[in-house]
């Protein structure tokens, strides 16, 4: 029997357990992205959202914490993929750094539920206490590597890439969060703002590298 509000799901063919695992992760992600309270979130509720029997969840996750870790890892991987796709559009270290940072901010805007899930989930046991080796660390390392490449190429001022990247990330997160929360503020185009952040922390003269046409194309963002 399917109760009111419960999703229905076709039975997966034998051997497709990984599909069920992905559906459970997606179901938990939907609940969290819709501002569901983490503490009140239950495996039974996730099963209901996915349209499966509650015992099915335990075939893939030993506890709610295990499931939530998988959700966070999945969303960090999506963010990392978006950043790497952006970096690939650059043609030199400076443009690659800018493209990666813009991709980060655009992900926060275009996938606001996912971004909020990653950074606004008030449950420390969802995220590893050690930053090293996590999906979030991989995304941050892309930024640190980009800063390091600019320093090595002589286009950025000397400094510790990790520390510089930390400052840039803090500014980008603030930018993404504030632009979403205060949309009525007269924000400049996103690319203009990100260029300014990178100029401030790296010394790269992005104004000299851009054209009015490039900035105008970003004006609606």
C-alpha positions in Angstrom: 0.0 0.0 0.0 1.2 3.5 -0.8 0.4 6.1 1.8 -0.6 9.7 1.1 2.5 11.8 0.2 4.6 8.7 -0.5 6.4 8.6 -3.9 6.1 5.4 -6.0 9.1 3.8 -7.5 9.5 0.9 -9.9 11.4 -2.0 -8.6 15.0 -2.0 -9.7 16.1 -5.0 -11.7 18.4 -7.4 -9.9 21.9 -6.1 -9.7 21.0 -2.4 -9.9 21.5 -1.7 -6.2 23.7 1.3 -7.1 20.7 2.9 -8.7 18.8 2.7 -5.5 21.7 4.1 -3.6 21.8 7.1 -5.9 18.1 7.6 -5.6 18.3 7.6 -1.8 21.1 10.2 -1.9 19.0 12.3 -4.3 15.9 12.0 -2.1 17.9 13.1 1.0 19.4 16.0 -1.0 16.0 17.2 -2.1 14.7 17.2 1.5 17.7 19.1 2.8 17.7 21.5 -0.1 14.1 22.3 0.7 15.2 23.5 4.1 14.2 20.3 5.9 15.6 20.3 9.5 18.6 18.0 9.6 17.9 16.8 13.1 14.4 15.8 12.3 15.3 14.1 9.0 14.8 10.4 9.3 15.8 7.4 7.2 12.1 6.5 7.0 11.4 10.0 5.6 14.1 9.6 3.0 12.7 6.2 2.1 9.2 7.8 1.7 10.7 10.5 -0.5 12.4 7.9 -2.7 9.3 5.7 -2.8 10.9 2.6 -1.3 10.4 0.7 1.9 12.3 1.9 4.9 14.4 -1.3 5.3 15.8 -0.7 1.8 17.8 2.3 3.1 19.7 0.0 5.5 21.0 -2.1 2.6 23.1 0.9 1.6 23.6 3.1 4.7 24.2 1.9 8.2 23.0 5.2 9.7 21.6 8.6 8.9 25.0 10.1 9.3 26.4 7.7 6.6 23.6 8.8 4.2 24.2 12.5 5.0 27.9 12.1 4.3 27.2 10.6 1.0 24.8 13.5 0.2 27.5 16.1 1.0 30.1 14.2 -1.0 27.8 14.0 -4.0 27.1 17.7 -4.0 30.7 18.6 -3.5 31.6 16.5 -6.5 29.1 18.3 -8.6 30.6 21.6 -7.5 34.1 20.4 -8.2 33.0 19.3 -11.7 31.5 22.7 -12.4 34.7 24.4 -11.3 36.9 22.1 -13.5 34.6 22.7 -16.5 35.0 26.4 -16.0 38.8 26.2 -15.5 39.0 24.3 -18.8 37.7 27.3 -20.7 40.7 29.5 -19.7 43.7 29.8 -22.0 46.4 30.8 -19.4 46.8 30.6 -15.6 45.1 34.0 -15.0 42.1 33.3 -17.2 41.7 29.8 -15.8 41.7 31.2 -12.2 39.0 33.7 -13.1 36.9 31.1 -15.0 37.1 28.7 -12.1 36.0 31.3 -9.6 33.2 32.5 -11.8 32.1 28.8 -12.1 32.0 28.6 -8.3 29.8 31.6 -7.9 27.5 30.6 -10.8 27.0 27.2 -9.3 26.0 28.9 -6.1 23.4 31.0 -8.0 22.1 28.3 -10.4 22.1 25.5 -7.8 21.2 27.4 -4.7 19.7 24.4 -3.0 22.8 22.3 -3.5 25.0 25.2 -2.4 23.0 25.8 0.8 23.1 22.2 1.6 26.9 22.2 1.4 27.5 25.3 3.5 24.4 25.9 5.6 23.8 22.5 7.1 24.2 22.9 10.9 25.3 19.4 11.7 29.1 19.0 12.3 29.0 15.2 12.1 27.9 15.4 8.4 31.3 16.7 7.5 34.6 15.2 8.3 36.5 16.9 11.1 39.6 16.5 9.0 39.4 18.6 5.9 42.1 16.6 4.0 40.8 14.0 1.7 37.2 15.2 1.5 35.4 16.3 -1.7 35.4 19.8 -0.3 39.2 19.7 0.0 39.4 18.7 -3.7 37.4 21.7 -4.8 39.5 24.0 -2.6 42.7 22.5 -4.0 41.7 23.4 -7.5 41.6 27.0 -6.4 44.9 26.8 -4.5 46.5 25.2 -7.5 45.2 28.0 -9.7 46.6 30.6 -7.5 49.9 28.7 -7.4 50.0 28.6 -11.1 49.5 32.3 -11.4 52.3 32.9 -8.9 54.6 30.6 -10.7 53.9 32.3 -14.0 54.8 35.6 -12.5 51.3 37.2 -13.1 50.3 37.2 -9.5 52.2 38.7 -6.6 54.3 36.2 -4.5 52.6 34.6 -1.5 51.4 31.3 0.0 48.9 29.9 -2.4 46.9 28.2 0.4 46.5 31.4 2.3 45.7 33.5 -0.7 43.2 30.8 -1.9 41.6 30.9 1.6 41.0 34.6 1.4 39.6 34.3 -2.1 37.3 31.5 -1.2 36.0 33.5 1.8 35.3 36.5 -0.5 33.6 34.3 -3.1 31.4 32.6 -0.6 30.4 36.0 0.8 29.7 37.3 -2.7 27.6 34.3 -3.6 25.6 34.3 -0.3 25.0 38.0 -0.2 23.9 38.3 -3.9 21.4 35.5 -3.2 20.1 37.0 0.1 20.0 40.6 -1.0 19.0 40.5 -4.7 17.7 44.1 -4.5 21.1 45.5 -3.8 22.7 47.3 -6.9 25.3 44.6 -7.4 27.8 45.0 -10.3 27.9 42.3 -12.9 29.2 39.1 -11.3 32.3 38.9 -13.4 33.3 42.5 -12.5 33.0 41.7 -8.8 35.0 38.4 -9.1 37.7 40.2 -11.1 37.9 42.8 -8.3 38.2 40.1 -5.7 41.1 38.4 -7.6 42.8 41.7 -8.2 42.7 42.5 -4.5 44.2 39.2 -3.4 46.5 38.3 -6.2 47.5 41.6 -7.8 46.6 40.3 -11.2 45.5 43.3 -13.3 42.3 41.8 -14.7 41.1 45.2 -15.9 43.9 45.3 -18.4 43.1 41.8 -19.6 39.4 42.3 -20.2 37.3 44.1 -22.7 34.1 46.1 -22.3 32.3 43.5 -24.5 33.3 40.7 -22.1 32.0 42.6 -19.1 28.8 43.6 -20.9 28.1 40.0 -21.7 28.1 39.2 -17.9 25.9 42.2 -17.1 22.7 40.2 -16.7 24.3 37.7 -14.2 
